[in-house]
Amino acid sequence: MTVFDHFTRPIRNMWDHMWRILRFIVLLLIASFLLGGAVIPFGGFNTQVRAFTRDVEFDFATWTLKALGNKVSGWALSIERFIEPELQSQIVLDTLEQVRKVNQLNAELVMLYSDPTIQGRDYFSRDLKAVLQQEQALLDSMAPVAESILQNQLMDVLRDVGMDMLGQVIPPPLYQTSATPNNLIISPRTEIRQVMSISLTPGFPTDYRDAIEEKIFNKLDHAALVAPVGGIGTYPNMVMQTTDLVWLTEVIAHEWVHNFLTLRPLGVRIFTSPELYTINETTATLAGEELGLLILIKYYPDHVPPELIQPPPDSVHTQWEFEPDPDIFDFREQMRITRVEVDHLLANGEVEAAESYMETRRTFFWENGYPIRKLNQAYFAFYGAYNAAPGGGPSGEDPVGPAVVAFRESFNSLADFLNAISWVTSFEDLLDLMRT
C-alpha cells in the first residue's frame, strides 16, 4: 500500500458506504411518492373526491426533498459524533423540554389574544412574542441534533436485535419533526372498508374538515373522516412534534418498520386489501412498541414507564394480574362493542340504523370523557387497522390483528418475526405460515 493509498483508503471507504446508503434512499424516495402519501386509486370516483381536496392536498414530493436535503446537511456535519455518549441522551431530553417551553409560550399568546378584557393586545404581546421568537430559534437549532441522536440510538437498538446486514441497518433510520398532514379516509357507507386515503395540509380549521366530510357524504354517498396522524412512513419519516419521549421513541421505530417493509412484499402490497393494511399496521405497532422500549431501557432508563416493565420470567403470572375497576370507563371495550354492533347492522343492510347507532354511541363516549368528533364507517376503517392490543377496540372481532400478534409470539427474535412476516402477501399466506 502506498502512502497515498494509506490516506485515501478511509475516504474511499466512507464514500462507498455513503453511496450504498444513497441508493437505498433513492429507492425509498420512489416508494414514498408511490405509497407514503395519498393513496389515490384511478377512476371516476378519484376525480370526484379530488374536486373537494385538490387545493388542500399535501405536497409530499416537496416536503421529502427538503427533508432529505436537511438530513444530508446534518449528515455532512455529524455534530452528534463530537458529543460524549453520556451527554447525547441529555440533549434529547433538553430538546423535549424546549418543545414544552415553546408550546407554553404559544399557549400564553393564544390566551392573551383570546381574553376579551385586554385592550391593545399587540402592545402587550410584544415582549411575549420576542421571547417566543428567541425560544423558537433555540428549538430550531436543537431539534436537528436531537433527531440525529435518536436516529443513531434506534440504529444501535436495531443492531442489538439483529436487524442489520454486516453492521449496516437497511434502510438507515431517518426522521424529521414536522407538522403532519391530516388524513382523509373514505369508506363505503354499506361496509367498513378504506377505499381511498388522501393526505391534506395540516392546520386547517375543524369546520373545513366537516365541510369536506359532508360533501363526500351528501354528493358521493360515502363516509369520510379527516383524522390527525402522528407519523408518516415517508423517507425521511415525518413525525409530529411532541414532549413525550415514550411516544416519540415508539413512533420513530414504528415508521422505520414501515420503511423496512416497503422494500419487501408485505409493504409493497399494503394498500391492495384491508387485511394486508391491517397486517402492516399491526406489525409496525408491535415492533415499534418493542423497539421504542429498548431505546428507553438502553438510553433513558429513568424514563421507562413502570407499566412497560415486564415481570421477571420466573415470576408467578397470577401475581401480576389484576381485576379491572368496574367504576372506570373502559374505552377499548366499549369501542369493541360499538364496532361489533355496527358490523352486524351493516351486514343486514341496515345502513341508516348503523349510522344512527354510531351517533348515539359518539354521544355516549363524549359523556364519558372521550370527545370523538365523528364516529362513522371511515373512523373504524382507519383506527380498526391498528389491532395490536387485546380486546379488539375499534377492530371489533376482526381476526387479522390477533393473528399477527399470535405470529409474533411464536418467535423469540423480533428480527426473525419481521423477516418472516415481511414476505407475507395475503392473510391466507399468514395463516399458512402459522400452521407450519
For each residue, the residues with C-beta under 8 A, 3 or more apart:
1: 5 6 9
2: 5 6
3: 6 7
4: 7 8
5: 1 2 8 9
6: 1 2 3 9
7: 3 4 10 11
8: 4 5 11 12
9: 1 5 6 12 13
10: 7 13 14
11: 7 8 14 15
12: 8 9 15 16
13: 9 10 16 17
14: 10 11 17 18
15: 11 12 18 19
16: 12 13 19 20
17: 13 14 20 21 168
18: 14 15 21 22
19: 15 16 22 23
20: 16 17 23 24 168
21: 17 18 24 25 168 171 172
22: 18 19 25 26
23: 19 20 26 27
24: 20 21 27 28 170 171 172 263
25: 21 22 28 29 68 171 174 235
26: 22 23 29 30
27: 23 24 30 31 263
28: 24 25 31 32 171 235 259 262 263
29: 25 26 32 33 64 68 235
30: 26 27 33 34
31: 27 28 34 35 36 235 262 263 267 268
32: 28 29 35 36 37 60 64 233 234 235
33: 29 30 36 37 60 61 64
34: 30 31
35: 31 32 39 233 262 267 268 270 271
36: 31 32 33 60 232 233 234 235 262
37: 32 33 58 60 199 232 234
38: 57 58 60 197 198 199
39: 35 196 197 198 271
40: 46 50 196 197 198
41: 45 46 195 196
42: 46
43: 46 47
44: 47 48
45: 41 48 49 195 196 220
46: 40 41 42 43 49 50 196
47: 43 44 50 51
48: 44 45 51 219 220
49: 45 46 52 53 186 196 198 216 220
50: 40 46 47 53 54 57 198
51: 47 48 54
52: 49 212 215 216
53: 49 50 56 57 184 198 200 212
54: 50 51 57
55:
56: 53 200 201 204 208
57: 38 50 53 54 198 199 200 201
58: 37 38 63 181 199 200 201 202
59: 62 63
60: 32 33 36 37 38 63 64 199 234
61: 33 64 65
62: 59 65 66
63: 58 59 60 66 67 178 234 238
64: 29 32 33 60 61 67 68 234 235 236
65: 61 62 68 69
66: 62 63 69 70
67: 63 64 70 71 176 178 234 236 238
68: 25 29 64 65 71 72 235 236
69: 65 66 72 73
70: 66 67 73 74 144 176
71: 67 68 74 75 174 176 236
72: 68 69 75 76
73: 69 70 76 77
74: 70 71 77 78 79 144 145 147 148
75: 71 72 78
76: 72 73
77: 73 74
78: 74 75 81 82 148
79: 74 82 83 145 148
80: 83 88 145 148 149 152
81: 78
82: 78 79
83: 79 80 87 88 91 145 149
84: 87 88
85: 88
86: 89 90
87: 83 84 90 91
88: 80 83 84 85 91 92 149 152 153 299
89: 86 92 93 149 153 299 300
90: 86 87 93 94
91: 83 87 88 94 95 142 145 146 149
92: 88 89 95 96 146 149 150 245 300
93: 89 90 96 97 245 300 303
94: 90 91 97 98 142
95: 91 92 98 99 139 142 143 145 146
96: 92 93 99 100 146 242 243 244 245 248
97: 93 94 100 101 243
98: 94 95 101 102 135 138 139 142
99: 95 96 102 103 139 241 242 243
100: 96 97 103 104 243
101: 97 98 104 105 135
102: 98 99 105 106 132 135 136 139
103: 99 100 106 107 243
104: 100 101 107 108
105: 101 102 108 109 128 131 132 135
106: 102 103 109 110 132
107: 103 104 110 111
108: 104 105 111 112 128
109: 105 106 112 113 125 128 129 132
110: 106 107 113 114
111: 107 108 114 115
112: 108 109 115 118 121 124 125 128
113: 109 110 121 125
114: 110 111
115: 111 112 118
116:
117:
118: 112 115 121 124
119:
120: 123 124
121: 112 113 118 124 125
122: 125 126
123: 120 126
124: 112 118 120 121 128
125: 109 112 113 121 122 128 129
126: 122 123 129 130
127: 130 131
128: 105 108 109 112 124 125 131 132
129: 109 125 126 132 133
130: 126 127 133 134
131: 105 127 128 134 135
132: 102 105 106 109 128 129 135 136
133: 129 130 136 137
134: 130 131 137 138
135: 98 101 102 105 131 132 138 139
136: 102 132 133 139 140
137: 133 134 140 141
138: 98 134 135 141 142
139: 95 98 99 102 135 136 142 143
140: 136 137 143
141: 137 138 144 145
142: 91 94 95 98 138 139 145 146
143: 95 139 140 146 147 177
144: 70 74 141 147 148
145: 74 79 80 83 91 95 141 142 148 149
146: 91 92 95 96 142 143 149 150
147: 74 143 144 150 151 175 176 177
148: 74 78 79 80 144 145 151 152
149: 80 83 88 89 91 92 145 146 152 153
150: 92 146 147 153 154 175 248 249 252 295
151: 147 148 154 155 172 173 174 175 252
152: 80 88 148 149 155 156
153: 88 89 149 150 156 157 295 298 299
154: 150 151 157 158 173 249 252 253 256 291 295
155: 151 152 158 159 169 172 173
156: 152 153 159 160 298
157: 153 154 160 161 253 291 294 295 298
158: 154 155 161 163 164 169 173 256 291
159: 155 156 162 163 164 167 169
160: 156 157 294 298
161: 157 158 291 294 413 414 415
162: 159 413 414 415 416
163: 158 159 169 260 414 415 418
164: 158 159 167 168 169 170
165: 168 169 170
166:
167: 159 164
168: 17 20 21 164 165 172
169: 155 158 159 163 164 165 172 173
170: 24 164 165 260 263
171: 21 24 25 28 174 235 256 259 260 263
172: 21 24 151 155 168 169
173: 151 154 155 158 169 237 252 256
174: 25 71 151 171 235 236 237
175: 147 150 151 231 236 237 238 239 252 255 256
176: 67 70 71 147 236 237 238 239
177: 143 147 239 240 241
178: 63 67 238 239 240 241
179: 202 203 240 241
180: 202 228 229 230 231 232 238 239 240
181: 58 199 200 201 202 229 232 238
182: 199 200 201 202 204 209 226 227 228 229
183: 197 198 199 200 226 227 228 229 382
184: 53 196 197 198 199 200 212 224 225 226
185: 194 196 197 224 225 226 227 378 379 381 382
186: 49 194 195 196 197 216 222 223 224 378
187: 191 192 193 194 195 222 223 224 376 377 378 380 381
188: 191 193 195 222 223 377
189: 217 221 222 223 351 355 377
190: 346 349 351
191: 187 188 346 377
192: 187 339 342 343 346 377 380 381 384
193: 187 188 274 381
194: 185 186 187 197 274 277 378 381 382 385
195: 41 45 186 187 188 222
196: 39 40 41 45 46 49 184 185 186
197: 38 39 40 183 184 185 186 194 271
198: 38 39 40 49 50 53 57 183 184
199: 37 38 57 58 60 181 182 183 184 232
200: 53 56 57 58 181 182 183 184 204 212 226
201: 56 57 58 181 182 204
202: 58 179 180 181 182
203: 179
204: 56 182 200 201 208 209
205: 208 209
206: 209 210 373
207: 210 211
208: 56 204 205 211 212
209: 182 204 205 206 212 213 226 373
210: 206 207 213 214
211: 207 208 214 215
212: 52 53 184 200 208 209 215 216 224 226
213: 209 210 216 217 224 225 226 374
214: 210 211 217 218
215: 52 211 212 218 219 220
216: 49 52 186 212 213 219 220 222 223 224
217: 189 213 214 220 221 222 223 224
218: 214 215
219: 48 215 216
220: 45 48 49 215 216 217
221: 189 217
222: 186 187 188 189 195 216 217 378
223: 186 187 188 189 216 217 376 377 378
224: 184 185 186 187 212 213 216 217 376 378
225: 184 185 213 374 376 378 379 382
226: 182 183 184 185 200 209 212 213
227: 182 183 185 379 382 383
228: 180 182 183
229: 180 181 182 183 232 240
230: 180 239 240 242 247 251
231: 175 180 237 238 239 240 251 252 254 255
232: 36 37 180 181 199 229 237 238 255
233: 32 35 36 237 255 258 259 262 284
234: 32 36 37 60 63 64 67 237 238
235: 25 28 29 31 32 36 64 68 171 174 259
236: 64 67 68 71 174 175 176
237: 173 174 175 176 231 232 233 234 252 255 256 258 259
238: 63 67 175 176 178 180 181 231 232 234 255
239: 175 176 177 178 180 230 231 242 248 251 252 255
240: 177 178 179 180 229 230 231 251
241: 99 177 178 179
242: 96 99 230 239 247 248
243: 96 97 99 100 103
244: 96 247 248
245: 92 93 96 248 249 296 300 303
246: 249 250 292 296 303 305 308
247: 230 242 244 250 251
248: 96 150 239 242 244 245 251 252
249: 150 154 245 246 252 253 291 292 293 295 296 300
250: 246 247 253 254 288 289 291 292 293
251: 230 231 239 240 247 248 254 255 288 292
252: 150 151 154 173 175 231 237 239 248 249 255 256 292
253: 154 157 249 250 256 257 287 288 289 290 291 292 295
254: 231 250 251 257 258 284 285 287 288 289 292
255: 175 231 232 233 237 238 239 251 252 258 259 284 288
256: 154 158 171 173 175 237 252 253 259 260 288 291
257: 253 254 260 261 283 284 287 288 291 418
258: 233 237 254 255 261 262 267 280 284
259: 28 171 233 235 237 255 256 262 263
260: 163 170 171 256 257 263 264 267 418 422
261: 257 258 264 266 267 270 280 283 284 422
262: 28 31 35 36 233 258 259 267 268
263: 24 27 28 31 170 171 259 260 267
264: 260 261 267 268 422 423
265: 268 269 422 423 424 425
266: 261 269 270 276 279 280 283 421 422 423 424 425
267: 31 35 258 260 261 262 263 264 270 280 422
268: 31 35 262 264 265
269: 265 266 272 273 276 425
270: 35 261 266 267 276 277 280
271: 35 39 197 276 277
272: 269 276
273: 269 276 277 426 427
274: 193 194 277 278 381 385
275: 278 279 400 426 427
276: 266 269 270 271 272 273 279 280 424 425 426 427
277: 194 270 271 273 274 280 281 385
278: 274 275 281 282 384 385 387 395 398 400 401 404
279: 266 275 276 282 283 400 404 421 424 427 430
280: 258 261 266 267 270 276 277 283 284
281: 277 278 284 285 385 386 387
282: 278 279 285 286 385 386 387 388 400 401 404 405
283: 257 261 266 279 280 286 287 404 418 421
284: 233 254 255 257 258 261 280 281 287 288
285: 254 281 282 288 289 386 388
286: 282 283 289 290 388 404 405 408
287: 253 254 257 283 284 290 291 414 417 418
288: 250 251 253 254 255 256 257 284 285 291 292
289: 250 253 254 285 286 292 293 388
290: 253 286 287 293 294 414
291: 154 157 158 161 249 250 253 256 257 287 288 294 295 414
292: 246 249 250 251 252 253 254 288 289 295 296
293: 249 250 289 290 296 297 304 308
294: 157 160 161 290 291 297 298
295: 150 153 154 157 249 253 291 292 298 299 300
296: 245 246 249 292 293 299 300 301 303 304 308
297: 293 294 300 301 304
298: 153 156 157 160 294 295 301
299: 88 89 153 295 296
300: 89 92 93 245 249 295 296 297 303 304
301: 296 297 298 304
302:
303: 93 245 246 296 300
304: 293 296 297 300 301 308 309
305: 246 308 309
306: 309
307:
308: 246 293 296 304 305
309: 304 305 306
310:
311: 315 317 319 320
312: 315
313:
314:
315: 311 312 319 320
316: 319
317: 311 320 321
318: 321
319: 311 315 316
320: 311 315 317
321: 317 318
322:
323:
324: 328 330
325: 328
326:
327:
328: 324 325
329: 334 368 369 370
330: 324 333 334
331: 334 335 365 368 370 393
332: 335 336 389 391 392 393
333: 330 336 337 391
334: 329 330 331 337 338 361 364 365 368
335: 331 332 338 339 365 393 394
336: 332 333 339 340 391 392 393 394 395 396 397
337: 333 334 340 341
338: 334 335 341 342 357 358 361 375 394
339: 192 335 336 342 343 380 384 392 393 394 395 396 397
340: 336 337 343 344 392 396 397
341: 337 338 344 345 357
342: 192 338 339 345 346 354 357 358 377 380 396
343: 192 339 340 346 347 396 397
344: 340 341 347 348
345: 341 342 348 350 351 353 354 357
346: 190 191 192 342 343 349 350 351 354 377
347: 343 344
348: 344 345
349: 190 346
350: 345 346 353 354
351: 189 190 345 346 354 355
352: 355 356
353: 345 350 356 357
354: 342 345 346 350 351 357 358 377
355: 189 351 352 358 359 376
356: 352 353 359 360
357: 338 341 342 345 353 354 360 361
358: 338 342 354 355 361 362 375 376
359: 355 356 362 363 375
360: 356 357 363 364
361: 334 338 357 358 364 365 375
362: 358 359 365 366 372 374 375
363: 359 360 366 367
364: 334 360 361 367 368
365: 331 334 335 361 362 368 370 371 372 375
366: 362 363 370 371 372
367: 363 364
368: 329 331 334 364 365
369: 329
370: 329 331 365 366
371: 365 366
372: 362 365 366 375 379
373: 206 209
374: 213 225 362 379
375: 338 358 359 361 362 365 372 379
376: 187 223 224 225 355 358 379 380
377: 187 188 189 191 192 223 342 346 354 380 381
378: 185 186 187 194 222 223 224 225 381 382
379: 185 225 227 372 374 375 376 382 383 394
380: 187 192 339 342 376 377 383 384 394 396
381: 185 187 192 193 194 274 377 378 384 385
382: 183 185 194 225 227 378 379 385
383: 227 379 380 386 393 394
384: 192 278 339 380 381 387 393 394 395 396 398
385: 194 274 277 278 281 282 381 382 395
386: 281 282 285 383 395 401
387: 278 281 282 384 392 393 395 398 400 401 402 404
388: 282 285 286 289 401 404 405
389: 332 393
390: 405
391: 332 333 336
392: 332 336 339 340 387 395 396 397 398 401
393: 331 332 335 336 339 383 384 387 389
394: 335 336 338 339 379 380 383 384
395: 278 336 339 384 385 386 387 392 398 400 401
396: 336 339 340 342 343 380 384 392
397: 336 339 340 343 392
398: 278 384 387 392 395 401
399: 402 403
400: 275 278 279 282 387 395 403 404 427
401: 278 282 386 387 388 392 395 398 404 405
402: 387 399 405 406
403: 399 400 406 407 427 430 431 434
404: 278 279 282 283 286 387 388 400 401 407 408 421 430
405: 282 286 388 390 401 402 408 409
406: 402 403 409 410 434
407: 403 404 410 411 417 420 421 430 433 434
408: 286 404 405 411 417
409: 405 406
410: 406 407 434
411: 407 408 414 416 417 420
412: 416
413: 161 162 416 417
414: 161 162 163 287 290 291 411 417 418
415: 161 162 163 418 419
416: 162 411 412 413 419 420
417: 287 407 408 411 413 414 420 421
418: 163 257 260 283 287 414 415 421 422
419: 415 416 422 423
420: 407 411 416 417 423 424 433
421: 266 279 283 404 407 417 418 424 430 433
422: 260 261 264 265 266 267 418 419
423: 264 265 266 419 420
424: 265 266 276 279 420 421 429 430 433
425: 265 266 269 276 429
426: 273 275 276 429 430
427: 273 275 276 279 400 403 430 431
428: 431 432
429: 424 425 426 432 433
430: 279 403 404 407 421 424 426 427 433 434
431: 403 427 428 434 435
432: 428 429 435 436
433: 407 420 421 424 429 430 436
434: 403 406 407 410 430 431
435: 431 432
436: 432 433
